[in-house]
Amino acid sequence: MKKNQGTERRSMHLLLVSVLALFAIVATACGSTASDAVDSATDAVDEAADAAEDVVDDAVDAVDGEEDAMDDEDAAEDAMEDGEARSITVALVGNDNIEKMAELAPENFTAETGIEVNFTVLDEQTLREVTTREVGAGGDQFDVVQIGMFETPQFGANGWLVGLNDLAAASDTYDIDDLIPAVRNGLSVDGELYSSPFYAESSFVMYRQSFMDEAGITVPDNPTWDEIADIARQIDSDEVAGICLRGKPGWGDLGAAFTTVLNTFGGTWWSANEDGSIGTSQVDQPEFAEALNFYVDLLNDAGEDDAANSSFNECKTLFEEGKVAMWYDATVAASLFPAEIQADTSFALAPVKVTDNSGWLWAWTLAIPVSTTDQDAAWQFIDWATNAEYHQLIAETDGWAAVPPGTRQSLYDNPEYQEAAAAFAGRTLDAMLAAPIDNPGTTPRPGLPGVQYVGVPEFQDVGTRCTEQFSAAIGGSVSVEDALEACHAIASEYNG
């Protein structure tokens, strides 16, 4: 191919020189003597040849440039056809459901697509800090990030994430209309989906039925916090704690569980201005103090050992080991229990005090930063990990009860899932639908909707710094009063 192109270029060169020379001879012959004509013609031919050389050289350079571009394009296509390695980096939170996805990816995603996936698995608080910093700064460390219902609408509105509607519409496997509406809406901005839910959840009380039977205690289906606290104190012993609650610092750790208590006690973090912006700190109000004193006292009286360092994973372990009788946390936990623990676990809705409902609404999701270097590969991975076919894969490996819950209506319509997850499937969906996301407390709150968080960027900082104070109060190193005073000062830094 290239040899023939070179021959064609030389022929073009000679033809052009000959034509220009002929014109030069004719032109000089018409106005000169024979001798002068010959000299003039010779000079004209030389000049014409030089000009022709320049023209042809420019043409050859242009052709070579086009060929180089075509070669690069062909090389990229050949690499795709030959299956040369493509890779993406994915940031994940460390829990059983999500780490299972990372475990299945090599044989079930990479083997099919040729796309290698490098996973970075972090604890909740670290993941939130890293993804917010990386995505907000336009960093290219990650092609896919795991974020939640707090970050998604804010990041999407800021232009930090790739919109997924068109990608989902072009997929034969995704089916965007199968997403549970409350979850889809919580992950969208102006109708554009900005992250795909891996699992979704509310919160409820889980308790070991055998412990309650032995103690002769009946847990109400829709309890108050006073009832739960009374049961926890009754059943607490040296061998078994009455209840496990999050005490580890972090706006999404202790902050999540405590904020649902705060809401139903009638408290809130800030008042809201008429335009929805932050008003003034409400941490110094009686309802806030009542909620925090209740939470700390319950853990001190009937909570798990080392509560100040406990969150979801620690409480799950203690519950499965039979070291706690009750646990208030995410509904997704029920799908992670071994079969023998599921058989001995019963459930009650999130406890309340002055509100009708108090359970949170959350989804762990996968999103594509706009800075990714391979959007196609990133979407292929998200599609694989969050479509209904992934549910089937989990069912085949671990059973239907282990399928990540809360995201797709088709799962709850599936008779096999209904049978396998009969103990918690209906209660999980009911809790999610009852979550008071638009009106979680007794007073208006600033920002976007949310239950266990305030939907403003400032809450990440305030929630994390304040829960460091609250965790210290749980651990006994500071008083509740001092923790409240410090938190009020922190929250007041953002008063509008």
Summary of the structure (lengths in Angstrom):
residues: 496
radius of gyration: 33.3
end to end distance: 70.7
largest distance: 130.6
contacts: 1711
relative contact order: 0.14
helix: 56%
strand: 15%
